[in-house]
Amino acid sequence: MARRAVRVWQSLLAAHPARTVVMGFAAVILLGMVLLMLPVAAEDGRSADAVTALFTSTSAVCVTGLVVVDTGTYWSGFGEGVILVLFQIGGFGIMTMASLLGLLISGKLRLRMQLTAQAETKSLDIGDVRRVLIGVAGCTLTVELAVGAVLALRLRFGYNESIWDATYLGFFHAVSAFNNAGFGLHADSLTKYAQDAWMTLPIAVAVILGGIGFPVLLELLRHRNRARTTGRRRWSLHFRLTVVTTALLLFAGTLLTCVLEWTNRDTLGPFDWDKKILAGFFHSAMSRTAGFNSVDVGAMTDATLLLTCMLMFIGGGSAGTAGGIKVSTFAVLGAAMFAEVRGEPNSAVMGRRLAPHVLRQALTVALAGVGFVMTATLALLAVVDKPFEEVLFESVSAFGTVGLSTGITADLPTVGRLIVIVLMFVGRLGPVTLVSALALRERKRRYELPEERPVIG
């Protein structure tokens, strides 16, 4: 029965990959909405309205973290459990789906993600599916259990929480962090732990590992074992591109956040210098689509908000729990720009020439992202009376499935909430489905049109 189910799912994925992913996530969102509308899901025993339940379910499944009601006080234990299951399904599902789609189209992309020894084939057998599922589940459980244990111990012995409360809070935030969900059980997110490295650093590590992507984690584990036996390591371009770009963005985000907020009395100003660096690093990591905050985002300077928008838009690694256009897309566009400035006919990065269709896909994803954000911002400005920078920040946060907010989410009218719901869904699934659709539709033209150069710039 299980083998037959896998074959049916495989045939659907191969025939209509983008449609299968979208319909699957939409079904989970609707189921979550129904569960959250049950009276038992609310703390006061009253049924949540449809828009609130839909917004929360979408935010959880799309691992965004934007909320219109406080998670810890509005929802009951049952409701919080539903939300936890939803963002666990969302994170696990997007890692699995994106990895399988990458494996399915790897022959088209010519990108060795090393999910199997035969990554250049367009066929998926049951062994491939099982290997991806086991790999994603293993990485997820390992990180969540390890980080959850550290947080629980810190809450028990550092903050005198009861054993049950420490365990529940620790593992809830660990699961939320690895899935880049950003859901917390405190009204002020993690601001009470802003200067506690034992709380913020484990959460940041979980966010980075979840957001960097399953192919990178799998390759890291595989090469560690290979290095023990052969003493040699040969990293793929995808691994090197993702890790290096992620490290550079984390460093740049930390540095610029500290510089811009160093003397801000409402954010980093009151902290000692080492705690300022800790909070700056945490904000830089969270801006990569996690959604937790250790300082008041609404009190940040306009320059920091713009920096955060840039980081949120870029996002994390492919086939991970992070959103955005992805760091590999950003790196490919940077390589194309660099090659054009130098007058080189081909774009190259880290000793490898990039195929032209990869550049076109990266450009399509980036421009589509800009279009979605600008359209949503324009629509929100038409229905809410809020400053432009706050509305833009909200739109980028929703598209990047980040969850950071300047505080206007709860004040959005029903139409505004519906706009954000659509943007979260598009931001979560748009880049994955768009790239897979483009790759699978690629075909060679049997003739060439006459060449002509329009004026550029």
N, C-alpha and C positions, 0 to 999 in steps of 0.2 A: 504493500500500500504506500509506504513512504517513498519507495523507489519510483512508483508510478506518479506520485504527486510531484516529485522532483522533475521528472521528465515533462510533465504537463507545464509546470512553471517555467522550465527551460525553453520549451517551444514558444510559450507566450513571450518570454523575454527576448528570444531571438527574432521573433516576428515583429513585435511592437515594443521595443525596449523603453522608449520614453513614455508611451501611453501606459505601460504596465506599472512603471514607477509612480507616475502621477496618480493613477487610480488607486494604487495600494495605499499611498499616503493619505489621499482624500478619504478613503474608507476608514482608516484609523482615526483621523480627525473627527469625523462624524460620530464614530462610536464613543470617542472621548467626550464629545459634546453631550451626548445622551447621558453618559454616566455622571458628568458634572452637574447636570440639571436635576439629578435625583435629590430629594430633600436631605438624605443622609450625607450628601457630599458637602453641605454647607454647615458652618458652625452653629448657626441659629436655627437649623432645621427647616429653613425655607428654601424652596427651589430657586436656583440661580436663573436669571433671565437668559434667553437664548444667545444674545450677543455676547454677554460676559462669558458664558460657557464655551461658545465657539472661539472667542478670542483666546481664552486660556488654553483650550485644547490645541488650537493652531500653534500658539507660542510654544507649547510643550513638545508637540510632535516635530515641529520645525526647529527645535532646540534653540529658541531665540531668547526667552526670558523676559520679554516685555509683559507687563501685567497691568490690568485696570483695577484690580483689587489686591489687597495685601494677602499674600499666600498663607502666611502663618496665622492670621487672625480670621480671615474670611472663610477659609476652607476647613472642614473637619479633618480628623485623622484619615477617614476614608477618602475624602477629596484629595488630601495631600498624597495619599498612596496612589490614587489614580494618576495624578500629575507626574509622580515619580516614574510609574510604569510607562506613561506616555513618552516622556523624554528619554527613557531607556530604550524603548522601541524605536523612537525617532533616530537616536544616535546610532544604535546597532543597525537599523535598517539602511540608513544612508551610507554607512561604511560598507555594508555588505553589497548593496545595490550598485554603488559607484565602483567597487572593486570588481564585481562581476561584469559590469558594463565595460570597464577598462579591459578586462580579459577578453570579452566578446569582440571588441573592436580593435584589439592590439595589433592585429595584422594590418588594419587600416592606418592606425596611428604610427606604426613602426616604433612604438615606445615599449621597451622591455621592462615591464613592471615587476617581473620575476615572481608572479603569483604561482606559476607552475614552471616546470622545466621546459615546457613547450609553449612559451608565451606568444609565439608568432602565429598561432593558429586561431581561426575565427570560430572554432567549435568549442562547446562547453560539454564535457561529460560529467557524470555524477561525481566522479572523484574530484574534479575541479570545484564544483559547487560545495561539496563536503569540506574540502580543504580550506576554502574561503570562510565558510561558516565557522568551522572549528578555530581557525586562526583569529577571526574577529572576536569570537566569544572568549577565547583564551586571553587575548590582550585586554579586552574590556574588564573581565573579572579580576585579572591580576592587578591592574592599576587601581580599580575601584576598591578592592579589598585592602590593598596596601595603604592607599591614601586615607580610606575610611578609618582604618585602625589607628593611624597616626593622629588624625583629627579627634577621634573618640578619646584617646588617651590624654591628649592635651586638654580637651574640654572637661574630662573627669578630674584630672589632678591640677590643672592650671586655673580652672574657673569653677571648681566645686560643683559641677553638674552631677545629677544622679547618674547611676550606671545606665539606666534606660535612656534618659535624655541625651547623655553624651554619645551613646551608641547611635541613637536615631539621628541626632543632628549631624554627627560625623559622617555617617554613611550616606545620608541624604545629600549633603553638600559634596561628598566625593563623587557620587553618581552624577550629580548635576554638573560638576566641574569637568569630568572626563568627557561627558557628552556635550560640553560647551553650552549647556542649557541656561545657566545663569539664574536659575530659580533658587531663592534662599528663603529661610523661615524667619528671618528677622526683617522688620519693616525698613531698617536702614542698611540692608544688605550686610556687608562685612566691615562697616566703618568702626565697630567696636573692637575689631581685631587689626586695625590698620598698622599698629606698631608691633604686632606679634608675628615674628617670622615663622614660628611653629604652626601657625594657622594659615598665613598667606602663601608661604612658599610651597607647601604640599599641594594646595589648591592650584597655584600657578603651574606647577609641574604637571598635574593631571590635565589641565587645560591645554598645555603645549603638546603633551603626548597624544591627547585625543584629537587635537586640531592638525597635527602634522601629517596624519593620513596613515591608513593601514598598510599600504604598500611599503612605506618607509620603515614602519615598525617591523614588518615581516622581514624585510631585507636586512635590517639591523640584526635581528635574531639569527637569521640564516648565516650571515657572514661572520658573526661571532663564533658560531659553531664550526664554520669552515676554516676560520683562522686558527682554531685550536688543532685541527687535523692537518692542514696543509701549510699554515703559516702565511698564506696569501689572502689579500682582500682586493676585490675589484668592484667598486661601487658603480651603480648605474647612473646615467645622467639625471634621471628623475630624482634619485636619492640626493645626489650632490646639489642639484639645483634647489630642491626644497629645503634642505638643511641649511645651506649657506644663506639663502635669501631670508629664511625665517630668523636666523641668528642676527643678520644685519638689521632687519626690521625691529627686532626686540631691542637691540642695542640703541638704534636711532630713536625709537620711541621712548625708551627710558631716559636717555640723555636729554632730549628735547622737552619731555614732560617735566623733568627736574629743573631745567633752565627756566622754563616758562612759568612754573608754579612755585619756585623756590621761596619767594617772599610773599606769596598769597596767604593772607591770614586765615582765609576760610578753607584752605586745602593743605598744602605742605608747610606753610609758614611756621606753625607752632612746633613742628617736629625737630628732633636733633638731626644732624646731617646724615647719619647712617639710616635713620628711619625715613628720611626724605627719599633716599635712594631706593629703599625697600618699597615704599609706596609708589614711587615712579616706575619701578620695574613691574610691580603688580598691575598698575594701570595700563602699561604698555602690553603686558600679556593678555589682560582682559579685553583690550581693544581689538584683539584678534578674534573676536566673536564669542567671548565667554559671558559677559554681562554682569559679573560681580563688580562691585566698586568698594574701595576702602576709604575713599574721600568723596565729598559731595560733588558730583559731576556738574550740577547746576550752578555751583559757585566757581567753576573754572573760568579762566580767561577765554576770550573769543579765539585767540591764537591756539590754545590747547584744544578747544572744541574742534577747530578746523583740522589740527593734527590728528585728533582721534577719528574724525570722519575719514581721513585718508587711510588710516590703519584699518578701520572697520570695512572700508570698501575693498581693500586688497584681500583681507581675510587670512585663511590658513592654507593647509596643504590639500591636495586632491584626495578624494576617497577617504576623507576624515570627517570629524564632527563639526568642523569649522565651516563658515559660510564665506561670502565675498566672492570675488572673481578668481581667487586662489593665487598663491605666491608664484606658482609656475607660470601662470598667465602673465603676471606682472614682470617676471624675469624675462620671458620670451619677448614681450614688447620692449623692454629695456635693451635687450640684445639687438633687436631690429633697429631701434633708434640709433644705437651706437654704430652699427654697421653702415647705416645711411649717412651719418655724420662723417664717417671715415671714407665714404665713397666706395665701399666694398659691395660687390654684387650679391653676396650671400651672407646671411646672418649666422653667426657661430657663437657658441657658448661652451666654455670648459672643454675645448678641443673637439667639439662636435658641431657639424653643420646642421642647421635646423631646416626641415623640409618646408617648402612654401605653404603647404596646406595647414601646417601647424601655426604659422604666423597668421594666416587668415582666420583660423578658429579663435586664436587668442584675441585678435582685433574684434571679431564679432561678439565674443563674450563681454569684452570690456565696454564696447559701445552700447551693447544691449543693456548692460548694467547701468550705464550713465542715463540711458533713455528711461529705464524703469524708475530710477531715483528721481529724475527731474519731473517726470509725469506725476508721480505720487506726491512730490513736494508741491507742485502747482495745484493739484487737487485738494491737498490738505490746507493750503493757504486760502483756498476759496471757501472752506467750511469752518475754519477755526480762526480766532483772533489772537494769534500768538506771534512773537518775533520770528523773523525769517530764519535766523540761525538755529533756533530751537526746533522749528519744523523740519529744516534740512537735516539736523542731527537725528531727529526721530526717524526720518525716511531712510537715511543711510544705515541706521542701527537695525531697522526692520529688514531691509534688503540684505544686509550682511549677517542677519540672524545673530546679532550681538546681544541685544537686550539692555544696553546702557541707555539711560534716558536723563534728560534735564528736568524731568518731573511733570511733563505735560500729558503723559499717556492716560492717566485716570481722568483728565479733564476733557478728553476728546469726545465729541458727540457721536451718536450712533453711526452716522455716515463716515466720520473720520476713523472710527474703529474698524469699520468694514474695509476701508482703504488700506489700513495697516495690515489687516488680516490677509488681504490679497497680496500685498507686498512681501509679507513674511513667507507665504507659500511660494511665490515666484522666486524670491531670493534663496530659499532652501533648495528647490528643485530645478530652477531655471538653468543655472550653469551646467549641471550634470546632464539633464535631458537635452539641452541645446547642443552640447559637444557630441553626445552620443548620436543624436539625429544627424548632425553635420557629417560625422565620420562615416556613419553607415550609408549615407546618401551620396558619398563621394563617387564620382565616375569620371572616366577619362573622355575628353572630347577628341573626336577623330579628325578634327580639322582645326585650323587656327585662323582667327580673324585678323584683318590688317591692323598693324600697330600704329597708334597715334598718341602723342603726349599732350594732355591738357596742361594749362598753366596752374601750378600749385603754389600757394602762398601769396 
